[in-house]
Amino acid sequence: NIIYARVAHYLGPRNNIDNVDLTDVLVEDQAKQVKDAAAISMGTDISEEDYFHIKALAEQVIEIAEYREELNVFIKNRMNAIAPNLTLIVGELVGARLISHTGSLINLAKQPASTVQILGAEKALFRALKTKVATPKYGLIYHASLVGNTSAKNKGKISRILANKAALGCRVDALGDEETKKIRIESL
């Protein structure tokens, strides 16, 4: 989507295709394919007003994509500084969601591993308890790459093990001093 938006923004109207060098936006063979497709396209020309709206939308898509990238870098740096062990175990985004859900790193460190495992699935948990059916096996921790890459029958086991390790890592991050924060995954 971002490449398409950049091409639409950079290219402009179809009759402008000969005057534009798309190698700034695309790889050389892709740029040639786009130029060839635009040359034989049977579509009609767009009005100036439509082009103005298309260009504005493409600019918004590009800005949002760049902002999203900046946020990812910020979260990665922030999580590595605040909770390096938790980040190493579950990843930046899942770790940030867990901390956000509990309110702080200290509050997350106070939670038992069984609670960490189902954080984010409280509604399903209470519905299961009310209707006396099976309780959920995972909540936010489901989005960790380790759980996602596991076969369906082992997802519950992996999420339980990952929650145990995440709880330990979180406690080291929250309650340890600078020397103990460097424990890393080998000791957990």
Backbone torsions as a table, in degrees:
resi	resn	phi	psi	omega
1	ASN	NA	-40.7	-178.3
2	ILE	-68.4	-37.3	178.4
3	ILE	-67.1	-41.9	178.2
4	TYR	-61.3	-42.8	179.3
5	ALA	-64.9	-40.2	178.8
6	ARG	-65.7	-39.9	178.1
7	VAL	-65.3	-45.0	-179.6
8	ALA	-62.4	-39.5	180.0
9	HIS	-70.4	-43.0	-175.3
10	TYR	-75.3	-36.9	-173.7
11	LEU	-73.3	-49.8	-176.7
12	GLY	82.6	-154.2	179.9
13	PRO	-62.8	157.8	-175.2
14	ARG	-64.4	-33.6	-179.2
15	ASN	-71.4	-5.6	179.0
16	ASN	-91.1	1.8	-171.4
17	ILE	-62.8	-33.1	-178.2
18	ASP	-74.3	-23.9	-175.8
19	ASN	-91.7	-5.0	-173.3
20	VAL	-110.7	136.4	175.2
21	ASP	-100.7	107.8	-175.5
22	LEU	-83.3	-0.1	-179.3
23	THR	-68.8	-13.5	174.8
24	ASP	-72.1	-26.5	-175.6
25	VAL	-106.0	-37.3	-175.2
26	LEU	-118.8	167.8	171.3
27	VAL	-70.5	155.8	-171.1
28	GLU	-57.7	-46.7	-178.8
29	ASP	-69.6	-33.1	175.4
30	GLN	-67.0	-39.4	178.6
31	ALA	-62.2	-39.8	178.6
32	LYS	-66.0	-40.9	178.7
33	GLN	-63.2	-41.0	179.3
34	VAL	-65.2	-42.8	179.2
35	LYS	-63.2	-43.2	179.2
36	ASP	-64.2	-41.9	179.5
37	ALA	-66.3	-38.3	179.6
38	ALA	-69.2	-31.3	-178.9
39	ALA	-70.2	-34.2	-177.2
40	ILE	-102.7	4.8	-178.7
41	SER	-63.6	142.5	-178.6
42	MET	-100.2	5.1	-178.9
43	GLY	-66.5	161.0	179.2
44	THR	-86.6	160.7	177.1
45	ASP	-72.2	151.6	-180.0
46	ILE	-99.7	155.1	-180.0
47	SER	-77.3	165.9	178.6
48	GLU	-62.1	-38.0	179.8
49	GLU	-65.4	-43.6	177.6
50	ASP	-64.0	-41.3	178.6
51	TYR	-62.4	-38.9	178.1
52	PHE	-60.5	-43.8	180.0
53	HIS	-68.8	-39.8	179.0
54	ILE	-64.1	-42.3	179.6
55	LYS	-65.2	-40.3	178.3
56	ALA	-63.9	-41.6	178.9
57	LEU	-65.8	-41.5	178.4
58	ALA	-62.8	-40.3	177.5
59	GLU	-62.7	-40.6	178.8
60	GLN	-64.3	-42.4	179.3
61	VAL	-62.1	-43.0	179.7
62	ILE	-64.8	-43.7	179.1
63	GLU	-63.1	-42.2	179.9
64	ILE	-65.8	-40.6	178.6
65	ALA	-64.2	-41.0	178.1
66	GLU	-67.3	-38.8	177.7
67	TYR	-65.2	-39.3	178.5
68	ARG	-63.0	-40.9	177.7
69	GLU	-64.2	-41.3	177.0
70	GLU	-62.1	-41.4	178.1
71	LEU	-63.9	-40.6	178.2
72	ASN	-61.9	-42.6	178.4
73	VAL	-64.9	-42.3	179.3
74	PHE	-61.9	-46.8	-179.6
75	ILE	-63.8	-40.6	179.8
76	LYS	-62.1	-47.9	180.0
77	ASN	-64.7	-43.5	-177.8
78	ARG	-65.1	-44.0	-179.5
79	MET	-68.2	-36.4	177.3
80	ASN	-67.4	-28.8	178.3
81	ALA	-81.0	-40.3	-174.2
82	ILE	-85.2	-47.9	-174.2
83	ALA	-135.6	72.9	-175.9
84	PRO	-64.8	-36.8	-178.6
85	ASN	-71.3	-43.6	176.9
86	LEU	-61.7	-40.7	179.6
87	THR	-64.1	-40.9	179.9
88	LEU	-64.9	-34.1	-176.1
89	ILE	-81.0	-50.7	-173.3
90	VAL	-110.0	-11.6	-178.7
91	GLY	100.8	165.8	-175.4
92	GLU	-67.3	-50.1	-174.5
93	LEU	-67.3	-44.8	-179.8
94	VAL	-65.9	-41.3	176.9
95	GLY	-61.5	-43.5	178.3
96	ALA	-65.0	-38.0	177.9
97	ARG	-66.7	-39.8	178.0
98	LEU	-63.6	-45.4	179.1
99	ILE	-63.8	-42.7	179.7
100	SER	-63.2	-39.7	-177.4
101	HIS	-66.5	-36.1	-179.6
102	THR	-88.7	-17.9	177.3
103	GLY	108.2	-33.6	177.9
104	SER	-163.6	167.6	178.7
105	LEU	-66.9	-36.3	178.1
106	ILE	-63.7	-44.2	178.9
107	ASN	-63.2	-37.8	177.3
108	LEU	-66.9	-37.9	179.3
109	ALA	-66.7	-26.0	179.0
110	LYS	-77.2	-17.2	-176.5
111	GLN	-77.9	142.0	173.4
112	PRO	-72.3	161.8	-176.8
113	ALA	-61.3	-34.2	179.4
114	SER	-65.2	-32.9	176.9
115	THR	-74.8	-39.2	177.9
116	VAL	-60.4	-36.8	-179.0
117	GLN	-62.1	-38.4	-175.5
118	ILE	-107.6	12.1	175.1
119	LEU	-57.0	130.8	-178.8
120	GLY	97.5	-10.2	179.6
121	ALA	-118.0	30.4	-177.1
122	GLU	-63.1	-41.1	-179.2
123	LYS	-61.0	-44.9	178.3
124	ALA	-66.8	-34.9	179.2
125	LEU	-64.3	-49.8	-178.1
126	PHE	-69.5	-32.3	175.2
127	ARG	-65.7	-39.6	179.0
128	ALA	-67.3	-39.0	178.6
129	LEU	-67.9	-36.3	-179.2
130	LYS	-69.7	-39.9	-177.6
131	THR	-94.8	2.3	177.6
132	LYS	57.0	47.2	173.2
133	VAL	-115.7	-178.7	-176.8
134	ALA	-64.3	138.7	179.8
135	THR	-80.4	157.5	-179.6
136	PRO	-67.8	150.7	-179.1
137	LYS	-92.9	-20.4	-177.4
138	TYR	-155.9	158.6	177.7
139	GLY	-124.3	-113.6	-179.6
140	LEU	-64.6	-27.2	-177.4
141	ILE	-66.8	-14.6	177.6
142	TYR	-60.8	-28.7	-176.9
143	HIS	-80.7	-3.9	176.2
144	ALA	-68.0	145.2	-175.4
145	SER	-63.5	-32.8	178.7
146	LEU	-61.9	-41.9	-179.9
147	VAL	-72.8	-41.0	-177.9
148	GLY	-65.5	-29.7	-178.2
149	ASN	-89.3	3.4	-177.2
150	THR	-94.9	152.8	177.3
151	SER	-65.4	158.5	-173.2
152	ALA	-59.2	-38.2	-176.6
153	LYS	-73.9	-18.8	-178.4
154	ASN	-103.3	-0.4	-176.9
155	LYS	-60.9	-39.7	179.3
156	GLY	-64.6	-43.8	179.5
157	LYS	-64.6	-45.8	-178.9
158	ILE	-65.1	-39.9	179.6
159	SER	-66.0	-34.4	177.2
160	ARG	-67.5	-45.0	178.6
161	ILE	-64.5	-43.3	-179.9
162	LEU	-64.7	-38.2	177.5
163	ALA	-65.0	-39.2	176.6
164	ASN	-61.2	-47.9	179.7
165	LYS	-66.4	-38.8	179.6
166	ALA	-65.1	-39.4	178.4
167	ALA	-63.9	-42.0	177.6
168	LEU	-65.0	-46.9	179.9
169	GLY	-62.4	-38.2	179.5
170	CYS	-66.2	-38.8	178.8
171	ARG	-66.9	-38.9	176.7
172	VAL	-64.4	-43.2	-179.6
173	ASP	-64.7	-40.9	-174.2
174	ALA	-81.1	-40.1	-170.0
175	LEU	-108.9	-9.7	-178.8
176	GLY	-85.3	163.1	175.1
177	ASP	-89.9	-173.3	-174.2
178	GLU	-62.5	-32.6	179.9
179	GLU	-73.1	-40.7	-178.0
180	THR	-76.6	-19.9	178.0
181	LYS	-67.0	-17.9	-178.6
182	LYS	-91.8	19.3	-177.7
183	ILE	-61.9	-46.1	179.6
184	ARG	69.1	-176.0	-167.4
185	ILE	-74.2	-23.9	-177.7
186	GLU	-60.5	-35.5	-177.2
187	SER	-86.2	-19.4	-178.5
188	LEU	-81.5	NA	NA
